[in-house]
């Protein structure tokens, strides 16, 4: 299905690719890609190797826009410089915390009125669908504070980043990044009936995630196969490229693209886009669409994907692997995680089915489900099917064309236009149940499980078509290609009046006299300290394997406290290491005590720490005020998953000053660390740093300000103060602004000064 070429290639005039022959062919061909043209048009530096980008539009959902707005306000914002869409799609049904959700929405609307923003009220649209329908267009760039900010099918390079990067754009600053590698994704053929966009996406992710093939790279979709796909199919594939760890994506455009934009009242946003002959790419992914099978991504990552056919052939073996992985996550909390009972008579049965949001809730997906379910009913004695259309215009057209009624008769329920189940705040399955979902993620906590409390469920990703086929067969796992279905080709009609009547578009019409209403949960960021001369780190968390952003700060009910930095920090690592918060707070308390010693004495309340600090002041020839004490998180790989800045800011609020890893899963997580003043230390050495270990970085301000690499991190014996080992680390490349942010203690401190 998927073939990878891991070396430079050049696009020929006939659409074939050949190996690059010389440096001149590479440098000249680099300028012939679609990505180069878009990046050049948005670059504000005089160097295309070190980009300083400004975006055409910004977008944030309600699970993080309050923090971003608070950061921008604390940094002195006067107005939104570009269209900034505040979408209310993540937390509309998450009622934990009383008035919190609507308090945040009131605050968001107030900011849109004050600074000139665009406010999409609850239930009107999932943020990415709104951006497709109303904001994306040829040659544009959009930055979002949600990791699935992908609009490449419309010719827009979308990038999902942490809130700090959005705040920088609001303050007129740039998004600084080295010119990224660009990969060609050549599509050929056409999908078979029953194969949908999620199947293509999962095949791509399975082939590229574990080997880091796409990591922090731009994917450029080319080939005749592009033109054989509908716009919605392209969008459904495109939004899932985030799960391959790609930085961004862009597709060739055609008449279908122009038609989509024209139907949404934006024909002038169309731009014919294709690479030139001779375009150079750093690698090549080839996908034969006609060979793609119906796929299933098993827990606990979208990359754990295989054809449904293969899963059935290897069922006992694969289920055993899933259970082993689940019990490793669950630990000794409650009865062992088990889904063996779902195997019956050589078949696999599921308990719940959901299709939702930016990847699943598209018009064509839902029509195809109605075609598959035609004439069949879903009994109320077990399996349920829920559908969240991606926007109110999609919902309205499903009703207008009778599809909603057909699905209701079959027993499916259409829910509001929100990200609920995808974000883990609605439709949580029961313990040890299996849920099949057309949405973006199936992390171990994403469906609402709480392994630390003995609650564990199993979420599998599939395309809407195979989900409907499985529901039609009474919950027996079924690939849509196993059924003979007559699929309709219905045209989606977009009604612009829905948004004209209901979306508050106040761009360029801000009113500084507007007073903001701040609910009782909305809190300002706490004071964050800058680095002093030396940095002493105490390890509060040390892990093997990968630490995801859903573990760093869980989605679901914990995010109800997203607007209160101290409250949400209480949930950091709660599903994997419930003791982390207590250990980090203890280090924070020691540092606070150290700062409060006006007479320069060393009395932190911890005898071991006092002893070590006393020895270090002698060894380093400095006063206690020259040593910053902060907590450290250590793991082999950190940061796979969401762009939510709370994954880093919670660590900072708890007194964190650094991460140490062999690898950072994404560029956006590393950026989050920097924006919150945490050193992104990386090493090639094996990491065996137990909890409680102390690491010293001498002259850390000089290390950061001059970007000195390697960074020598000394592992200390707390009793004697002697050096037990020295880790050879790096901060990798830092821009001048990133150096200043780290020295200041966080982005807010830097911009405030």
N, C-alpha and C positions, 0 to 999 in steps of 0.2 A: 504493500500500500504506500509506504513512504521510503524514499531513498535519500541518504545524506551524502554530500560531498564536502569534505572538510578542508578545502583549500580554495584559493582565489580562482574565480571563473569570469569569463567575459561573454556578454550576450551578443550573438551574431544577428545579422539582419533577418535571418530565417527563423529566429526564435530559439535556436539551439545554443548550448553553452560549451565553451572550450576553456581549457586551462590557460591561465595567464602566462604570457611568454616573457615579459620584461617589465621593469619598474615604470617605464614611460607609459606602457599600456595600462598599468594599474592606476597611476596618478591621473592620467587623462580620462580614463574610463570611470573613475570615481565621480567625476562631475556630471556624468550622463545618467545617473540614477534619478528617480523621482525624489528620493529622500534628500539628496544633495540640494536640489533646487529649493525645496521647502525650507530646509535648515538655513541655507544662504539668505533667503528672503527674511528670515526672522533673527538672524545673527546681528548683534550689536557690537561685536569686536571686529578688529581688522585681521583676525586670524581664524581661518576655518578649521584649524586643528584644535583650538580652544574656544568653544562656542559660548556666547553670552546671549541667551535667547529671551525674547519677549513674546508672549502669546496673544492670540486674537481674542480669546475668551477664557473664562475660568468657570469651574463648577464645583460645588460641594454639597454633600447630603447632610441631613440633620444629625447624623451621628458624629460629626466633627466640625460643622461650621461655627459653632459657638466658640470653640477654642481658637479657631483661626481668626475670627472677628475680634476676640479679646486680645490676641497677639498683635493684630494690626492696630487696634485702638491704643494699646500700651506703647506701640512704637510710633504713634503720632499720625495715623492716617487722616486725610481730609476728605477724600472721595474715592470711589472705585474708578480706576483709570481705564478699564476695559469692561465689557459686559461680564458681570459676575452673577451666575445663576445659583440661587439657594434653593435646593430641592428638599422636599419633605417626604421622603419615601422609605427611610430605613427604620424609623421608630414610631410610626403612626399608631401601631397596635400594641406597642410594648408598654404596658400600664404600670410596671413596677416603678415605685417612686412617687406615686400620687400625681401632682400637677406638673411634674418635670417635663414631660414631652411637650405639652402645649405651652409651657413657659418658654421653652427653647424656640418654638415656632413664633411666638409673639416677639421674642428678642430678635429673631432673624428678620421678621417683617419690619421691625423698627429700624434695623440697620439698612435694609433695602430702601426705606424711605429717607433715611438720613444721608446715606452715602451714594445713592443712585444705583440700586441693584435690581435684579430680576427675581421675583419670589414666586415659586411654583407651589401652591398650597397642597396639603395632604390629599392623596387619592387621585391626583390628576395625572401623574406620570412617574415612572422610574427615571432617575436623572439621566441615564445614558440614552434612553429612548427620546426624551425631550431634546437632548443635544443633537441627536440624529435628525429629528423632525424639524428643529427650529434654528440650529446654530452651526452645524458642520457644513463644510463646503470645500471645493477644490483648492488645494494649496494652502489651507489654513493650518494653524496649530492651536490645540486646546489643552489646557492643563487642568486636571481634576484632582481633588483630594480623595478620590476613590480609585483603587488600583485597576478597576476595569474601565477606565476612561479610554476607550478605543473607538475611533470613528474613521478608521482607515478605508473602509469600503466606500466612503464618500469623498475620498481624496484628502482627508484631514489627518495629520499626525497627532494623535491624542496620547498624552502621557499621564499616568497616574502616579502621584507623588504624595508625600506627607504634607500636612497642613502648613509647615514652615515654608515650603517652596511656594505655596499659594499666597501666603502672607507677604513674601518677598515681592511677588508680582503686584500685589495690591499697593505696595509701597514704592512701586516704580523701579524695583531692582530686577536683576536678570537671573535666569536659570543657567547656571554655569556647569558645563560638562565638556569633556573631551569628545571630539567627533567620534560617534559610535560606529562600530562595525555594522555593515549592511548585508543582509542575506537575501538572496532571491528565493522565493517560494513559487516554483513552477507548477501550475495546475494543468492537468490534461484530462480529457474525457468528461463524462457527466455522471452524477450519482445515479444509482439504480433506484427505481421506485421503492419507497420505504426507508431509504437512507437519507438522513437529514444533516443539518449543519453541525449538530453536536457530535455526530459520528466522525465527521471529517476532523473536527477540532480535537477530539480525544485521540484519534490516530496520530495527529501531529504532536500533541503533548506527550504521548507515550514514547514517541521516537526521539524527543529532544530535551525533555526536562532533566532526567537523571544524569545525562552526560554533559549538561550545561551548554548544549549546542547553541541555544538561542539566548543565553543569559546576557542581559543588558545590551542586546543588539536590536536593530530595526529590521523588521520583516517586510519585504517588498513583494507583493503578490502579482505574478505575471503569468502569461501562458493562455492558450486558447480556452482552457477550462474555466478561467475567470468569467468569460462571456457566456458560458453555459449555465451559470448560476444566477438565480434571482437576486435582487438587492437584499432581501431579508435573509437569504441563505448566506450571502457574503457577510452580512452583519453578524449573524449568529456564529460564524467561524471566527470572525475578526475579534469579537469581544473576549473569546476564550484564549487568545494568544497570550494574555496576561499570565495564564497558568503554565505557560512554557518558560516563563521568566524573561520574556522579550521586553525591551524598553518601549517600543512603539511599533506601528505597522502602517503601511499605506498600500492601496490597491490601484491597479489600472482602472480608469473610468471609461464609460461608454454611454450609449443611448439610454440604457436602463438607469444609469446614474442620473442622467439629465432628466429623465421622466420622473424619477422619484423626487428630485428637488423641485421640479416644476409643479408637481401635484401638491407639494407642501408650500407653494407660493414663493419659491426661492430659485427660480430658473437662473437668475443672475449669479447664483453661487456655484453653478456648474463650471468645471474646467476640464477639458480633455487632457488626460494624464497617461503617460506611458514612458518607460525608459527609452533612451536612444540606443541605436545599435552601437556596440562598443562599450556599453555600460559595464563597469567592473563591480563584482560582488565578492565579499570575503568568504562566501560559502554558498551552497546550493541545497535546497530541499525540494525534492520532486515528489508530487502526490498524484497518483493516477486515481481520479475520482471514481472511475468505473469499477475499481477494485476495492474500494472502501466498503467494509462490512458494518453491520449494526454493532455498536460497541457498548461496553459497560465498564465504567471506572469504579473499581472496588475500593473500599476504605483502605487507607485514610488519606488519599490524595488523588487529584484528577489524573496524574501520570500513571497510576496503578490500573491502567486500562488494557483491555484485550477485547477481541471479538466475542460477542455473546456465544457464538458457536464454540469457541475455544473454552470459554468458561464452563459450558455444559459438558464438554469432553473431559475436562480436568476437575470437575466440581469438588469431589472430596478433598483433593490435594489443595485446591485454592482456598476452600473454606477453612481448612486447617490453618493455612498461612494467615488468613484474615483474623481468625480467633487468637492465634498466637500474638499477632501484632496488637490486637485489642486488649488482651490481658496484660501485655507489657505496659500499655498506657494506663489501664485500670488499676494495676497493682493488686494489693490485697484488700481492696475496698469492696465488700459484699461478695456475692456469689460470682464465680467466673463468668466472663462474657462468653456467650454461646449462641450460635445461629444454626447448629446442627439440625434442629427441629424443622428448619425450612426446607430441608431435603426430604422429599417424599416420592417414592416410586421412581427414582431417577430424575426427578424434576425439582426445580427450585421455585419456591413460592414467596411472595412479598406481602407486606401488610399495608403499605401506604404508597400513594403515587402523587407527585406534585410537579407542576410545570409553572415556571415563574420567571418574572423579571426580564432583565436586559438580554439574556441568552435564550430563555424558553418562551416568554410570553408574547411572541410575535404572531401576527395575523395568520401567516401561512402555516405555522406550526399548529395553531389551534384549529384551523380548518381541516388540516390533515387528520387530527385526532377525531374530529366529528365524523369524517369519512370512515375511519377505521371502526368507530363505535356505532355506526349507523345500524339500527335494528337490534342492538344489544343493550342490556340493562345492567346496572351495578347494584347488587343487593346491599341492603344496609346492615348486613350481618358481619361485616369485617372490613375488607378493603375499601378505601375511600380515594377519590380522585379530586384534587383541588387545582384550580388554574388561576393564576394572577396575570391578567393581560398587562403588557408593558406600559400602556398609557390609556387615558380615557378616550382619545380618538380611536384607538384599536378596539376598546370595549364597545364604544358606540356603534362601530361598523359591524362588529360581531352580532350585535343586537339587530341592527338594521337589516342585515342580510340573512337573519334567521339562524345563524350558527349557535348563538347563545341558547336559543330555545331548543335546538337539537341536542346540545350537550346536557341541558337540564333534564330533558326527557330520558337521556341515557343514564343520568344519575351523577354527572359531574357537577361540581359547584364552581361558579366564577366568583372570585374574590376581588377585593380592591386592588388598584394599581400601585402596589408597594413591593419592596424588596424583602418582606417579612420572612418567608421560609429560607430564602437564600442567606439571609443574615442571621438566622437562628433565633428569631424572636416570635415566630408563629409555627404552628403545625409540627410540634415536637412529637416524634413517635414514642411508643412505649419502650420500656426496658427490653433489650434483646430483640426488638423488632427490626425489620428491614424496610427502608424507605427508598424508592427509586425516584430520581429527581432530574428534571431538565433545568439545571441552574449551574452556577459557576464553580461551586466548591463542595467538597465532602470531607473536610477536616474532622478530627475526632470530636470536636466540641461544636462544630458549625450547625448541626441539627438540634442542638439544645442539650446534648448529653452532659452529665456531670460525673465523669469517671471517679473523681475523688470522693463522691458521695454514693458510690455504688450504682450509678445510673449510666447505662451505656447502650447506645443504639447504633445501627449500621445504616449509613447513607451511601447509595450507589448512584453515580451519574449515568444517564442514558438520554437518548434523543426522545422528543415528545412522541414520535411515531411508534417507537418500540415500547414506550410507556403505555400508550393507548392499546397496543397489541397485547401487552401483558395484562392490562385491566380487562380487556375483552375476553381473555382466556382465564378469567377468574383468579388472577394473581399469579398464574404460572409464567415464569420468565419466558418471554417470547420476542424474538426479533421480528420487526415489522416486515422484513423481506420473506418471512415464512407464510404470510397471509396474502391472499389474492384480493386486492382492494382497488376499487375504482376511485382514483383521486381527482377531485375537482380542481380547476384552475380559476379560482375566484380572484377578482381584482379588489385590492383594498382601497377604499375611498376615504381620504383624510378630510375631516371637516375643520377648517381653520377657526370657525366661530367658537369652538370649545375653548381654545386657549385665549382667543381675543376677549372672551367674556370672563375668563376665570384666572388668568395669570397676570400678576401685577408687574408690569414692565416699566420700571422707573429709571432705566439707564440714562445717565446724563441729566437727571432731573432731581438730584439730591437736595435735601433741605436741612441745613446744619442746625436749624432751631429745633428739630425733632428730638424729644427726650426719650431715651431708651428705657424700656421696662425690663427689669432684671428680676426673674423669679428667685425664690429663696435658695435654689440649688446652684444658681449661676455664681461662680466664684472667680475672682481674679487669680492669675498665676501667683504662686508664692515667690518670695524673694529667692533668687538663685545666685550663688556666690561665684565669682571669677576664680580662675586658677591662681594660686600663689607660686612661689619659686619651685617647690618640689611637690610631688604628688605621691601620697601613700594610699594604696588601695587595699581594702580588705574584701575578700571574696565572699559575697552573699549568696551566690548561686553558681554551681558548677555542674555541667551536664555533658553526657555523651550523646552523639547523634545530632539531630536537627532540633532547634527550638523555633517554633513557628510564631507568627504574630498573634494567632488565636490563643497561644499559651501565654505569651507575654502580656496580653490583655484580652480576655475573652470577649467574643461577641455575645449577643443575647442580652439577658437582663442586666449583666454588669455594666453594659454600655448605657443604661439609663442614667448613670451618674457621670456621663461623659463631660458634662459642663462644670463639674466640680473636681479640680485636679487632685485634691487630697482624697476624696471619697473613692474615685475610680482607681487610684493607686493601690487601694486596699485589695483589689482583685488581681494584681500582678502575679502571674505564675500560679494562680490558685488551683488550677486543674492539674498541674504537674508537680508543683513544689509548694504546698501550703505554708511552709515555714519561711519561704523566701522573704515575704514582706516583713516579718518580725526581725529577721537578721539584718535586712537593709535599714530598717528603722533604728536598730541599735547602733549601726555605724553612723547614721545621720545624727543621732543624739550625741555620740562621742565628738563629732565634728562641731556641733553647736556648742557643746561644752568647751571645746578647745578655743573657739572664737571668742567666747565670753570671758576668758581669763585675762582681765585687764592688766594684771601685774606680770604677765608673761610666764606664770607658773604652769606646770603641766598637771592638771587635775581633770581628767575626763570622766572619772567614775568607773574606769575599767583598769584594773591593776596591770594587766598584760599590755594594754595599749599605752598606759602611762610610762611603763618601763621602756617600751620600744621607742616612743617619741623622745624620751630623755636621752637614750643612746644615740638616736639619729641627730638630735640637735648638736651633740658633741661631734659625731662623725662628719656631719655636713657643715659644721661651723656656722650654724644659723640659729635664729630664734624660733620658738614654737609657731609664731605667726607666719613663718615662711613655708610651713608644711600644710597642704590641704589634705584632709582625710576624707576619702569617699569610698563607696561600695563598688564592687566589680562583678560583672556577670561573665562567665566563661562557658563556651561550648564549641564543639567542632564546627557547627554551621548555625548561624542565627539570622532570622528575619524573613523566612519564606512566608508569603501570603499577602495580607492586606497592606495598604499604604497608610493605615491609621497611625497618626503620629503618637497616639497614646502608648503604643508599643515601646517608644523611647521616652516620652515625657513622664510616664509613670515611674520609670527607673530614676529619672532626674529628680522628681518630686520626693522620692524616697531617699535621696542622697547619693545617687549613682554618679560616677564620673568617668566610667569607661566600660566598654565591652572588649573581650579578648576572644578571638575566634580564628579558626583556620580559614574560614570563608564566610562572607556575608552574602546571603541568598540573593539579594537584589540591590541595585543602586539606590532605590528609594529608601530602604531601611538604613543604609549607611548614611544617607542624607539626613534622615530623621535623627540619628545619633548626633551628628555634627550640629544640627540646628538646635538641639537641646543640650549642647555642651558636654556630650559624652565622647571621649576619645574612641575612635573606631580602630583599635589595635588589632593587627592581624599577624599571624605567625605561620610558618611552614612546619614548625616543630610540633611533636605530639604534645597534647595538653593533658597534664595530670596535675591539676591545681585544685586541691580539696577545698571545700568550704572552710572558711576561717583563715586561709592562707593570706599572708601580706605580700604585696608587690610594691616596689619602690621605683619610681621614675625620677631620676635626678634632673634638676634644671629643666623641668617640663615646659616652662614658658619659652625657654630658648629652643627646646626641641620643636615645639609647635610653630613658633614665629619664623623659624628658619626651615621648617619642614625637614628636619634631620631624619634621615633613614640610613641605617637601621636605628630603631629605638630599643635601648637596652632596658628590659624590665627585670629587676633583681628580685628574686624570691627570697624573702628574709626568714630567719629563725627568730620568732618573736621574743624568745627568752634572752638570747645573746645579741640579737641585732645583726648577726653575721649573715653573709650571703650564702644561701644554700645552692642556688642555681641562677643562671642568667638566661633569660629568654630573648632570643633575637627576633624583634618585632618590627613592624612597619606601620606607618599611618597611610601608606600609599600617597598618591598625589593629593594635595590640598590647594584650593584656590586661595588667593589673598583674602577674600571675604571669609572663607571657611576658617582660615587661621585666626582671624580677628574674632569670629563668633566663638570659637573654642576658648580663646584667651579671655573673652568677656564673660564666659559662663553659660551663655545661651544667645539665641538670635534676638530675643527681646532686649537684653542688656546692650547688645551691640547697636541695635537701631535706636534705642533710647538715648544712647550716648552720642 
